[in-house]
C-alpha cells in the first residue's frame, strides 16, 4: 500500500517562525529551535514505511515559483533538515484549512492510498505514532491526534475531502473539537490518537522542560555551584536561555530535586535554541562526524569500543587492550559516541552519528559491544540496539586482568555512573580492599557538559575540590582523570590500567589529540 506523510512547516527564517516565543527568544533562537524540531519530525518519519512530502510556507514577501521543488532548488540548509523527503512543495491557499485541503488533494492525486499530515512543532513525536495512525486508517476513514491546547498535530485520511476544513477559527482552543464535528457530520469513521503538546509559547517551553513542576524549594541551588553563582533554581534557569552552556550537565540538581526535574535535560534542550556555537568550532570539527574513526579491525561478532578520550589519555593501555581482545577473537573499533555533539544541542547531528555507528557495526557483523567509557556506555545504552557489556565484565568472562589490592581505595564516581553505578559494580570485582567514598561533595570533575568554556572558574573549583577528599583518587573515566591531573592532582588514577598491570603517564597538552588522530592510521 502506497503511504505518504505530509510535513507541513514554515521555512525556519529568523523573525518569521515560532514568533509567539518572541521576545523571550530572539528571532535567531526561534529559528534554531524550529530547525531542530524539523529534524526531529523528519527523523520520526524516516522510521515509517511512507514517502515524505514537504509542504512549506514561504517567508512573507517571497515571490518564489509555486511549482514543486527538488532538493537542490530550495536552499541547502532547509533541505538538509529533511534529507529523505521525496519532494518539496509550497503551500497553496489562503487559510490553513484550504492549504491542508489542497495538500491532501495533490498527494492523493499522486496515487497514495493513506496519507498523514503533521506539523513540526511537536518534538515528542515518534515513528510509533505515525505507524499507529496508519494502522488506524486500515479500519477507519480519518485519524486526528489532539494537542494540549485544543488543536491537533496530526490528521490522517484515506481519501481527499473538501468538506471537513471549514472550522470557525484555526489557531484557537476549539479546533480539535470543531474538526471532529466536521468529520462526523461528513459521515466519516474517526479515531482519536495520542495527545501531545506543541511548543508555541514560553509556557509550553516550561512544560516541555518540566519546570512547571518546580516548587522553588532551593535544593538545586544549594547543591550546584553554577546555579548558586547566578542565584537561580531550575525554573529560573529555564528563564535564562543565555546560560544554557554554563551548565555542567552533572545531574546533581535532579538527584536532590523533590519533583525529579532534570537540569541537564533543560540545558540541552535550551542549547537547541542557540545558533552561535563559535566557542566549540574545534570540538565540532573533530567530532561531527568524528574525524579519526577506524573500523578496519572490527569485523568480529564481539567488538571493543574504547571511545575517544581513553584512547587519547591511555594510548599504551589502549594498544594492549586491542592485542588482548584480538587474542580472544574480539575486534576493536575507534570512534566517538557522539555525546559531546548531543550536549551542544545538536540532537539531529548526534542522531545521524548514531545511525552511522549502528550501520557500520551492522556491516561488520557485530553482535556485542564492549565499552570502557561511562559516557559512551550510558549514551549508547538507550540509543543502540546492539547488546552491550562493560570491559570489566568482559575481562572477567575471559579470565583476564588481575585484582588491584590496596588497604583503602578512595573512589570517585563519574557523573554518568553516579546514580546507578552499573559500571562500577563490574569494576568492583577487581578491587581488593576497603572502598571509600570521600568525594561526595565533588559536584563534577569540571569537564561536564563542555561548560568549562563558559565557566572556567567553576570548572577549576570543582576539580580542585576533590583534594579535600585526599591526595589519592581512583576512578574509571579518562576525562575525569585528565582534568584532575590538569588541576594538579597527581594521585588521580584510572582503575583499568591498574587491573591490566600497566603503568602509564597521562599526557596533557597537544599529545591527547595526536593520540586520537594516530588511531585513524593504525
LINNORMO-V610655 format. One record per backbone hydrogen bond with DSSP energy under -1.0 kcal/mol. CO is the residue of the C=O (numbers start at 0). NH is the residue of the N-H. E is the energy in kcal/mol with one decimal. If there is no record, write none. Layout:
((CO,NH,E) (CO,NH,E))
This chain:
((1,112,-2.9) (1,113,-1.3) (2,50,-2.4) (3,115,-2.3) (4,52,-2.5) (5,117,-2.6) (6,54,-2.9) (8,56,-2.1) (10,12,-2.7) (12,15,-2.3) (17,20,-1.8) (18,21,-1.5) (20,24,-2.3) (25,29,-2.6) (26,30,-2.1) (27,31,-2.3) (28,32,-2.5) (29,33,-2.5) (30,34,-2.2) (31,35,-1.7) (32,36,-2.0) (33,37,-2.5) (34,38,-2.2) (35,39,-2.1) (36,40,-2.5) (37,41,-2.7) (38,42,-2.5) (39,43,-2.0) (40,44,-2.0) (41,45,-1.7) (44,47,-1.8) (47,49,-2.2) (50,4,-3.0) (51,85,-3.0) (52,6,-2.7) (53,88,-3.3) (54,8,-2.2) (55,90,-2.7) (56,10,-1.6) (58,61,-2.2) (68,87,-2.0) (69,72,-1.8) (74,78,-2.1) (75,79,-2.3) (81,84,-2.0) (86,53,-2.6) (87,68,-4.0) (88,55,-2.4) (94,98,-2.2) (95,99,-2.5) (96,100,-2.4) (97,101,-2.4) (98,102,-1.8) (99,103,-2.4) (100,104,-2.3) (101,105,-2.5) (102,106,-2.0) (103,107,-2.8) (104,108,-1.8) (106,111,-1.2) (107,110,-1.8) (113,3,-2.0) (114,156,-2.4) (115,5,-3.8) (116,154,-2.2) (117,7,-3.0) (120,198,-2.4) (121,124,-1.6) (125,129,-1.4) (126,130,-2.7) (127,131,-2.6) (128,132,-2.0) (129,133,-2.3) (130,134,-2.1) (131,135,-2.5) (132,136,-1.6) (134,137,-1.3) (135,138,-1.5) (135,139,-1.1) (140,157,-1.2) (141,190,-2.1) (142,155,-2.9) (143,192,-2.3) (144,152,-2.3) (144,153,-1.0) (145,195,-1.7) (146,149,-1.7) (149,175,-2.9) (150,146,-2.3) (152,118,-1.2) (153,144,-2.4) (154,116,-2.5) (155,142,-1.9) (156,114,-2.2) (164,166,-1.9) (171,174,-1.1) (173,177,-3.0) (174,178,-2.6) (175,179,-2.4) (176,180,-2.1) (177,181,-2.0) (178,182,-2.7) (179,183,-2.4) (180,184,-2.6) (181,185,-1.5) (182,187,-2.2) (183,186,-1.6) (188,140,-1.8) (188,141,-2.0) (190,143,-2.4) (195,147,-1.5) (200,204,-1.9) (201,205,-2.0) (202,206,-2.0) (203,207,-2.4) (204,208,-2.9) (205,209,-1.6) (205,210,-1.3) (209,212,-1.4) (210,213,-1.2) (217,221,-2.1) (218,222,-1.1) (223,227,-2.4) (224,228,-2.1) (225,229,-1.4) (226,231,-2.2) (232,236,-2.4) (233,237,-1.9) (236,239,-2.0) (239,242,-2.4) (240,243,-1.7) (242,245,-2.1) (250,254,-1.7) (251,255,-1.1) (252,256,-1.1) (256,259,-1.3) (261,265,-2.0) (262,266,-2.4) (263,267,-2.3) (264,268,-2.6) (265,269,-2.7) (266,270,-2.1) (269,272,-1.9) (270,273,-1.3) (276,279,-2.0) (277,280,-1.4) (279,283,-2.5) (280,284,-2.5) (281,285,-1.9) (282,286,-2.5) (283,287,-1.8) (285,290,-2.8) (293,333,-2.7) (294,297,-1.6) (296,331,-1.9) (297,299,-2.6) (300,366,-3.8) (300,367,-1.3) (301,330,-2.3) (302,369,-3.1) (303,332,-2.5) (307,311,-1.3) (308,312,-2.2) (309,313,-2.5) (313,317,-2.4) (314,318,-2.4) (315,319,-2.0) (316,320,-2.8) (317,321,-2.4) (318,322,-2.0) (319,323,-2.6) (320,324,-2.9) (321,325,-2.1) (322,326,-1.7) (324,329,-2.5) (325,328,-1.9) (330,303,-3.3) (333,293,-2.6) (337,341,-2.3) (338,342,-2.8) (340,345,-1.6) (341,344,-2.1) (344,346,-1.4) (345,349,-2.4) (346,350,-2.6) (347,351,-2.2) (348,352,-2.0) (349,353,-2.2) (350,354,-2.2) (351,355,-2.1) (352,356,-2.5) (353,357,-2.8) (354,358,-2.5) (355,359,-2.3) (356,360,-2.6) (357,361,-2.3) (358,362,-2.2) (359,363,-1.3) (360,365,-2.3) (367,302,-2.3) (368,388,-2.3) (369,304,-3.1) (370,390,-2.3) (372,376,-2.6) (373,377,-2.2) (374,378,-2.0) (375,379,-2.8) (376,380,-1.5) (379,382,-2.1) (379,383,-2.5) (386,368,-2.4) (388,370,-2.6) (389,393,-2.1) (390,394,-2.5) (391,395,-1.7) (392,396,-2.1) (393,397,-2.3) (394,399,-2.5) (403,431,-2.9) (406,433,-2.3) (408,435,-1.9) (409,473,-2.4) (413,416,-1.0) (414,417,-1.0) (416,420,-1.7) (420,424,-2.1) (421,425,-1.2) (422,426,-2.1) (423,427,-3.1) (426,429,-2.1) (427,430,-1.7) (429,403,-3.4) (431,405,-2.5) (433,408,-3.6) (435,410,-2.9) (438,441,-1.8) (446,449,-1.4) (447,450,-2.0) (449,452,-1.0) (450,454,-2.8) (454,458,-2.3) (455,459,-2.3) (456,460,-2.4) (457,461,-2.7) (458,462,-2.1) (459,463,-2.7) (460,464,-1.6) (462,465,-1.3) (463,466,-1.5) (464,467,-1.3) (465,468,-1.7) (466,469,-1.4) (472,492,-3.1) (473,411,-2.8) (474,494,-2.6) (476,480,-2.1) (477,481,-2.4) (478,482,-1.8) (479,483,-2.6) (480,484,-2.7) (481,485,-2.1) (482,486,-1.7) (483,488,-2.7) (484,487,-1.9) (487,489,-1.5) (488,491,-1.5) (490,472,-2.1) (492,474,-2.2) (494,498,-2.2) (495,499,-2.0) (496,501,-3.1) (498,401,-2.1) (507,510,-1.1) (509,513,-1.9) (510,514,-2.5) (511,515,-1.9) (512,516,-2.5) (513,517,-2.2) (516,519,-1.2) (517,520,-1.2))
